Amino acid sequence: MKTTNTRPAWILACILPMFLQLGIHSHVVAQFTDNPALNTPVVTSTGEQAQPKIAANPNGGFYVSWFDNSSGGYDMYLQRMDSDGNRLWDVAGLQVADRTYSSTVDYGLDVDATGNALLTFRDDRTGGDKITVTKVAPDGSFPWGSEGIQLSDGLNFVANPGVAAVSDGSVVVAWFEDGAVPVVSLSANGDLKWEKTITDPLGIALSDIKASDAPDAQGEVLLLMRTFGGFTTPGRLRAQKLDASGNSLWGDTPIPVMTAGSLQFGNFPDFITDQAGGMVIAWYQSFPTLQTYLQRIDASGSQLYQEGGLPLSQNSSQLRVDPGVTYDPETDQVYAFWVELSSTQSQNGIYAQRVDASGSRVWGNNGLTLVELGAEDLQQVRAGLLQGEPTVSYVNNSTPSLQTARLTADGSFAWSSEFVFLSGNGFSRLQKLNASELENILVWQAGTDSDIYAQNINYEGKLGLFDGPDTGVELSVSYNDAWNLVSLPMESSGALPGDIFPVSVPGSLFSYDGAYSQESSMSSSIGYWLNFSEATVTPFTGESLQQNERTLLSGWNIVGAASTPVQIFDTGNLVVPGTTYGFNGNYTATETLEPGYAYWVRTTGAGVVDLVPAGLAQQNVKKQHVSSKDLKEILGHSFDQFELKAESATGTFSQTFFFNGSLRDVPTGTFSNAPGEVPNPLRFTLPPRPPSGSFDSRLSGDRWLTEQSGGTIHLQNNSAPVTLTFTVKSASSSADSSVYRLTFLDGPKTLGSATVRNGDTTDIPQGAEQILFDQEITSEEMPAMIELLQNVPNPFNPSTQISFRLSEASYTVLDVYSLTGQHIKTLIQQPLQQGMHSVRFDASDMASGIYLYRLQASGHVVTKKMILIE
């Protein structure tokens, strides 16, 4: 549920530049307080901080931006705040642009799906007045460079830019220039995608821009504009929707939202989206009389209320201005609030209206009176939504005070105090954010010192930190027979595993802190290994986990999950990307931690991470840039691969190993690596082996990828049928001739061997603990550095001489095998110098037949046949 509020009217001078210019003058913890006399400071620097804006961060928390005149020039600044109101960057904020202006115009702030802030503003750093858009990452870096991207040439007057992060990952910017509205779309990397200009015979300027937030949105953007020319030109609203290619979806010319009257000079209304591809607009006109209106436009461009807008009140004996609006998509109801004025404008109050889907005024033709008309100066009405019910905030300049109320659907006050006092600090440029269904956050420029402050208010009408309603845990979790990674999804300390898991094996509870430790009881937030005698479904009920921080050691950790699906939020870059593993009979990489289970996580150092709700696309959730299902295909282009599958009563477990390739051939971005870099080698490691009795497979070094062409696969508990399938890298030009020899070992005992080509599947003997694999090289393919000669004599009895040539010094192994792959004898196993070498093979104790002799040296393998006769 989402709301945005209208901007105040700006009364400006009579010429166009003055019409659009506004002439407005280390990490520190300062979390939200429940004391309205001690609001949360966003910035309290010297000089003036002006025009704050607030935008939600999908990763949690929010951004606040402002113009800072502490050193002159009204520089562009930004601060990142967490959900508790703590400043996450330097106390003075992050300087985005060092400008030299003596006044300001409006600017734009939005946040993309990965938590990057997007700012667009008028900029004179490179000469002339230009429109700049810049991206700021959650760590305070600038992915598009410190100067951002300049979108205009500096030759014309430009003002009032806005920005929208749209659903396809693009960024759309619009602004006023030379009587028209240029619109530019950039890719997530900042590359130009398209540009166009919207015009009107009367002249036109941007009023607001937002991305379509429909569930099936495909990069559409919504624009609200107003006409103007001079003081006598009527200011009327126009609306347009553009698709991902910049095509107009609501006709060749923008929709005339207003057909009569005029906006007040300098008033640029906002709109809110309806989460279905349309918009809801509230505004007031100054001519022929002060009146507030409402209009909804659906995704197709149809105006749902009467032409020219629905008057929010039909009381012709009074006036009204400054509307704020919110929309509840669950009930399809619009709630609007405004300042009601007496006919002489000497008295004002706060009124409200609810409009249903048919456009009917539910709270009467004249609306509801929330604050009676009086002599006090009431302004800056802002609307919000809490648990599907509307909230209204307003400023009393006479007191001064900032107050908020919540209404029920029938217009009654939801809180016993009716209005809640938030601050008495003096206010301008009040902004309001629906931080969640449970909390609104307001920011403003303090009237007394021009600092910027914030305050939250929750669904109960309380200020400060709160945990939200605890509905408790009530869920069931499935576990396999044998070993499982488990955690408690509810608050508990000292719980006995047998009480919670009746079919668990006594004495099988283990934690891990660099080594396994046997435990007798369980606590929340900690992950454990636990053995089950049979498959089971375990019910959990209790109090939801309140602590979603996890303290990690350097290296591997078993992390307990939460009460709901979560992801790891890692601002300290502790977690090695791609090393979060669950266990369901074998290890599987994941990004989401499900309640009731535990997960392995590998770090580069000790520290603390947070668990945040799953489904939030975010930069700091440690994940590869491609999905898991795409990763295999990408690696398969550059690496050969073996896929092991093990069948058991609880399912089929598989593990894919990649080898004989180069990570430098993998497309940049697959592992978040920069051009020419390879990823952290820890990225390709597997967690410690599961307890005895569980099947496990891994390459030497606990890896699942190696650039070598040969190596060893280590198996644990190989009692179930296991198969191996070989696939040649898709980039290979010699797939049909690529051959690998597999040797299966049980300790020192050879169980057999196999030769596999592209697409072959072979069975792994039960009991095999190792699979040695080497690439076979035919004499035609063999490089000059290694040459294996035919044995002499051949056939032979009882002995023969085997010779070979090395072009470089190398550790060398020469073995003899039977045709079935049984290892017979090792003739050489030692370092050898460059040159020709020979060894005598005595077969006097062997039966006649065909035998293989295999040479391994310099990373290559070659095999030949020899015949022993009677």
C-alpha positions, -999 to 999 in steps of 0.1 A, spaced: 0 0 0 14 33 -11 8 70 -8 25 102 -18 13 137 -9 8 169 -28 35 197 -27 26 231 -12 19 260 -36 49 280 -44 41 317 -51 68 330 -74 77 361 -93 63 370 -127 89 359 -151 94 323 -161 128 316 -144 115 330 -112 83 310 -116 102 278 -116 129 287 -90 120 283 -54 143 307 -35 142 285 -4 167 291 20 306 90 105 277 71 113 259 84 144 231 65 161 200 87 166 172 63 164 135 71 166 124 83 200 90 82 217 96 118 229 81 144 205 104 170 220 134 149 207 127 141 171 153 121 151 179 144 135 186 136 98 211 165 95 219 193 120 247 211 102 254 248 101 236 270 76 204 260 59 193 225 49 163 227 26 137 208 6 140 173 22 126 143 3 121 107 16 120 74 -3 118 39 10 146 15 6 134 -20 -5 162 -35 16 147 -18 47 150 17 60 148 48 38 168 76 21 165 113 28 178 140 4 181 177 8 199 208 -5 227 219 20 238 255 21 263 251 50 292 259 27 271 278 1 258 267 -32 229 246 -20 248 214 -25 229 181 -31 231 158 -1 218 123 8 215 102 40 207 65 43 187 56 74 178 22 88 143 12 98 150 23 134 159 59 123 197 55 127 219 73 103 241 48 84 264 73 68 284 103 81 264 126 104 266 154 79 253 131 51 269 122 18 276 151 -6 263 142 -40 271 174 -59 290 205 -49 270 233 -66 272 271 -66 235 282 -67 220 309 -45 185 295 -48 168 262 -56 143 245 -79 126 211 -73 145 179 -78 138 141 -79 145 112 -56 137 75 -62 151 41 -52 155 11 -75 147 -25 -67 183 -32 -55 184 -3 -30 203 22 -51 192 58 -46 185 78 -78 188 116 -77 182 141 -104 188 179 -100 199 211 -117 237 211 -119 262 238 -127 294 219 -119 304 214 -155 293 248 -168 258 261 -176 226 248 -160 223 211 -168 201 183 -156 221 156 -139 210 121 -128 232 100 -105 230 67 -88 242 62 -52 247 26 -39 238 16 -4 275 18 5 277 54 -6 296 48 -38 286 62 -72 281 35 -98 277 61 -125 307 81 -114 310 111 -91 297 135 -117 267 114 -126 252 117 -161 244 150 -177 211 149 -197 210 184 -211 235 206 -229 233 237 -206 221 260 -234 185 264 -222 169 272 -188 161 238 -171 143 231 -139 122 207 -118 136 173 -129 120 141 -117 132 105 -117 116 70 -117 132 36 -113 109 15 -135 102 -22 -133 126 -34 -161 156 -19 -143 157 12 -164 158 48 -150 135 74 -166 142 112 -160 120 141 -171 123 178 -166 112 213 -178 132 228 -207 123 255 -231 85 252 -226 85 214 -230 91 182 -211 121 161 -223 120 125 -212 151 102 -212 154 65 -204 187 50 -192 197 14 -187 207 2 -152 243 8 -164 235 44 -174 234 39 -212 209 58 -232 179 37 -242 155 63 -257 145 99 -255 115 120 -265 100 154 -258 64 161 -247 49 194 -258 17 214 -255 5 245 -274 3 264 -240 37 252 -229 41 224 -204 62 215 -174 67 183 -153 46 180 -122 55 145 -111 68 112 -124 65 76 -111 71 41 -123 40 19 -129 38 -5 -100 13 -29 -116 22 -66 -109 27 -71 -147 45 -39 -152 71 -41 -180 90 -8 -177 61 17 -180 63 52 -165 36 76 -155 39 114 -159 18 142 -146 24 177 -162 9 211 -160 4 237 -187 17 273 -183 28 302 -203 25 334 -182 4 347 -154 -27 347 -176 -22 313 -190 -44 287 -173 -24 260 -155 -41 227 -162 -30 191 -155 -21 166 -182 -12 129 -178 7 105 -200 19 69 -197 50 57 -217 60 21 -224 95 7 -220 104 20 -255 91 55 -249 59 51 -269 28 70 -256 2 46 -243 -25 72 -235 -29 87 -269 -7 109 -290 -14 139 -268 -15 138 -230 -49 132 -212 -65 165 -202 -71 159 -165 -83 194 -160 -107 209 -186 -115 242 -168 -102 264 -141 -65 268 -133 -40 256 -108 -25 282 -85 5 298 -100 36 278 -90 16 247 -78 28 214 -91 7 185 -77 20 150 -71 0 118 -78 0 83 -63 0 50 -82 -28 25 -78 -7 -6 -80 -25 -16 -112 -8 6 -138 -29 38 -132 -27 69 -110 -47 89 -85 -45 127 -85 -57 153 -60 -53 190 -66 -68 224 -59 -76 251 -84 -73 288 -77 -97 300 -104 -125 306 -106 -126 296 -69 -105 276 -44 -117 240 -47 -102 206 -43 -106 178 -69 -99 141 -74 -94 120 -104 -84 84 -111 -70 72 -144 -68 34 -149 -41 15 -167 -57 20 -201 -60 57 -197 -97 59 -189 -107 86 -164 -129 69 -138 -145 100 -122 -163 128 -139 -146 149 -166 -125 176 -151 -123 158 -117 -146 150 -88 -151 179 -63 -142 166 -29 -169 188 -13 -200 205 -26 -201 232 1 -201 263 -20 -200 286 10 -164 276 19 -131 271 2 -105 244 2 -68 239 -7 -37 217 -2 -52 182 -6 -34 150 4 -45 116 -9 -40 79 -2 -54 48 -18 -62 13 -5 -60 -12 -33 -74 -39 -11 -108 -21 -9 -105 1 -39 -111 32 -18 -95 66 -21 -91 88 10 -85 126 7 -78 153 32 -74 190 28 -74 224 45 -109 238 46 -112 277 45 -139 301 54 -152 323 26 -129 351 37 -99 327 42 -96 340 78 -103 306 93 -92 271 84 -97 235 95 -90 200 84 -116 180 64 -117 145 49 -135 125 22 -137 89 12 -144 81 -25 -155 46 -36 -148 28 -68 -179 43 -85 -168 79 -77 -193 84 -49 -185 107 -19 -190 82 9 -184 106 38 -211 130 26 -212 157 -1 -193 181 22 -169 156 37 -160 150 74 -148 177 97 -117 166 116 -106 200 129 -132 227 131 -127 260 114 -106 284 136 -81 312 135 -50 289 137 -29 286 106 -32 250 94 -11 238 64 8 209 48 -18 182 48 -2 148 41 -20 114 38 -9 79 46 -21 44 52 -17 21 82 -32 -15 81 -56 -4 53 -69 27 72 -60 63 63 -38 86 83 -37 124 80 -8 146 92 -9 184 92 11 214 105 -3 240 129 19 270 123 3 290 151 14 266 178 36 253 161 29 216 161 28 185 138 -1 161 144 -13 128 130 -46 110 132 -58 76 119 -94 71 107 -115 40 104 -134 32 72 -165 49 85 -146 81 93 -142 76 131 -110 83 149 -91 51 155 -70 64 184 -85 75 217 -66 108 216 -79 114 180 -47 133 170 -12 124 182 14 152 187 46 144 169 67 176 172 66 213 181 98 222 162 84 244 134 80 230 100 83 235 62 85 211 34 68 182 53 71 149 35 54 116 45 63 80 38 43 47 42 73 28 55 52 -3 60 16 -13 68 25 -6 104 44 27 103 44 61 87 76 83 87 76 120 83 105 143 75 106 181 75 128 212 75 127 227 109 113 262 110 136 275 137 170 263 126 165 249 91 179 215 101 161 184 90 143 160 113 123 128 111 97 111 133 78 78 130 44 69 142 30 34 142 -4 18 137 -12 22 174 -5 59 174 28 55 192 62 71 185 96 55 186 108 19 181 83 -9 182 84 -46 173 50 -47 156 22 -71 165 34 -106 173 9 -130 159 32 -158 170 46 -188 151 23 -216 139 39 -237 112 49 -272 103 83 -282 88 92 -314 70 125 -333 78 141 -363 62 152 -394 79 189 -393 88 207 -360 92 191 -326 89 202 -290 95 177 -276 120 169 -244 140 140 -233 161 116 -208 144 103 -194 177 117 -179 209 132 -207 230 162 -213 253 173 -246 267 148 -267 247 155 -304 247 157 -318 211 137 -349 221 108 -327 233 106 -308 201 116 -335 177 103 -368 191 119 -390 164 153 -374 167 182 -398 177 194 -392 213 228 -377 215 229 -365 178 226 -327 183 257 -309 172 266 -272 168 296 -258 150 321 -230 159 350 -241 138 346 -277 150 316 -298 159 304 -297 195 278 -321 209 249 -303 226 222 -314 250 197 -285 244 187 -260 217 184 -222 216 168 -199 191 189 -183 163 215 -211 164 218 -238 138 224 -275 145 229 -309 129 203 -334 142 197 -370 132 162 -384 127 152 -420 129 125 -415 103 111 -388 81 87 -365 100 67 -333 100 72 -312 131 47 -285 142 60 -253 158 40 -228 179 52 -200 200 64 -164 201 80 -151 169 118 -145 169 125 -109 177 163 -111 171 173 -113 135 209 -104 139 235 -132 135 270 -131 148 294 -150 125 329 -163 130 355 -162 102 351 -192 80 321 -215 80 291 -210 103 258 -228 108 232 -201 109 197 -205 124 169 -191 103 140 -169 115 102 -172 120 96 -163 83 116 -167 51 146 -144 52 177 -134 33 211 -123 46 216 -85 46 254 -80 47 265 -44 48 300 -54 59 306 -76 29 315 -105 53 297 -133 35 314 -149 5 289 -147 -24 273 -179 -33 283 -198 -1 249 -200 16 240 -237 16 210 -257 28 210 -295 33 183 -318 19 202 -350 16 230 -331 -1 242 -295 -1 223 -270 -22 232 -233 -27 203 -210 -18 196 -173 -11 165 -178 11 166 -192 47 134 -210 55 120 -213 91 129 -245 109 161 -251 90 197 -241 94 222 -231 68 259 -230 62 274 -196 55 310 -188 48 326 -155 57 359 -137 51 360 -124 87 340 -122 119 311 -98 122 273 -94 123 247 -97 95 210 -91 96 182 -114 83 157 -94 63 124 -106 48 129 -127 17 118 -114 -17 135 -81 -13 158 -77 -43 189 -60 -28 224 -54 -35 237 -64 -1 220 -98 -1 249 -120 -11 240 -136 -43 254 -142 -77 243 -118 -105 226 -147 -123 200 -172 -109 211 -206 -98 193 -223 -127 213 -201 -152 246 -206 -135 251 -242 -147 244 -232 -183 269 -203 -181 297 -223 -166 289 -252 -190 300 -230 -218 335 -227 -205 340 -259 -184 336 -296 -188 313 -311 -162 304 -342 -143 270 -346 -127 267 -371 -99 233 -384 -90 226 -406 -60 193 -424 -56 180 -430 -21 147 -436 -3 144 -399 4 150 -387 -31 176 -381 -58 206 -360 -48 228 -344 -74 260 -324 -75 276 -309 -106 314 -305 -108 331 -281 -133 366 -286 -145 390 -282 -175 383 -245 -181 392 -209 -172 372 -185 -151 385 -157 -172 363 -171 -200 331 -168 -179 311 -136 -187 319 -106 -165 292 -101 -139 284 -138 -134 301 -138 -100 301 -100 -95 337 -98 -107 349 -68 -126 363 -71 -162 396 -91 -162 391 -103 -126 383 -137 -113 360 -143 -83 371 -151 -48 383 -187 -49 363 -194 -17 332 -189 -39 336 -224 -52 340 -242 -19 315 -265 -2 307 -266 36 323 -291 59 313 -327 52 279 -337 67 280 -362 96 288 -398 88 259 -417 72 250 -388 48 260 -390 11 285 -363 1 307 -356 -30 333 -330 -36 365 -322 -54 398 -321 -36 400 -290 -15 363 -291 -7 355 -275 -41 330 -280 -68 350 -262 -95 386 -265 -107 404 -252 -137 425 -284 -139 417 -311 -165 422 -339 -139 416 -344 -103 398 -364 -76 361 -366 -66 358 -377 -30 327 -396 -19 312 -402 15 286 -429 23 285 -442 -12 259 -469 -5 231 -458 -28 232 -462 -66 253 -434 -80 257 -424 -116 281 -400 -133 273 -381 -165 300 -363 -185 292 -332 -206 318 -314 -227 319 -276 -225 296 -261 -251 324 -239 -264 345 -269 -272 353 -275 -309 363 -311 -303 334 -325 -282 334 -358 -299 371 -365 -293 372 -354 -257 376 -386 -235 381 -390 -198 393 -420 -179 377 -427 -145 393 -448 -119 373 -459 -88 391 -464 -56 382 -477 -21 412 -467 -1 442 -484 -18 419 -508 -36 409 -502 -72 373 -511 -78 373 -506 -116 376 -479 -142 356 -464 -171 361 -443 -201 335 -416 -208 328 -393 -238 304 -364 -242 269 -374 -230 280 -408 -215 266 -419 -182 284 -446 -161 276 -463 -128 299 -457 -98 307 -489 -79 292 -490 -44 318 -484 -18 340 -462 -40 356 -434 -19 374 -417 -47 370 -411 -84 402 -402 -102 396 -385 -135 421 -377 -162 417 -365 -198 429 -390 -223 449 -376 -252 454 -395 -284 489 -395 -300 476 -371 -327 464 -346 -301 493 -351 -277 515 -320 -274 552 -324 -280 560 -320 -243 550 -356 -236 555 -387 -259 548 -423 -250 564 -448 -273 551 -483 -282 567 -509 -260 595 -531 -274 591 -559 -281 554 -561 -286 539 -588 -283 563 -598 -255 571 -626 -230 580 -623 -202 593 -587 -203 593 -555 -224 608 -520 -224 585 -490 -222 600 -456 -232 587 -421 -231 600 -385 -237 594 -354 -215 600 -320 -229 601 -305 -194 608 -317 -159 577 -331 -144 563 -354 -117 556 -386 -136 535 -416 -130 536 -447 -152 510 -474 -144 499 -507 -159 461 -517 -160 441 -546 -172 416 -540 -199 388 -540 -173 406 -511 -155 421 -530 -127 454 -515 -115 482 -540 -119 515 -522 -111 530 -488 -108 563 -487 -127 573 -450 -120 560 -425 -95 586 -397 -90 599 -364 -104 618 -368 -136 640 -345 -156 635 -334 -192 645 -360 -219 640 -397 -228 633 -423 -201 629 -461 -202 617 -487 -178 617 -525 -180 584 -542 -173 586 -578 -161 553 -598 -165 566 -632 -157 539 -637 -130 510 -625 -152 486 -643 -174 487 -637 -211 464 -610 -226 461 -573 -235 472 -547 -210 472 -509 -209 501 -488 -198 494 -451 -189 517 -421 -186 508 -390 -166 531 -360 -167 530 -322 -172 492 -323 -167 486 -347 -196 477 -384 -198 484 -408 -226 476 -446 -228 488 -474 -250 481 -511 -253 506 -540 -251 502 -578 -256 516 -604 -233 518 -639 -250 525 -674 -237 
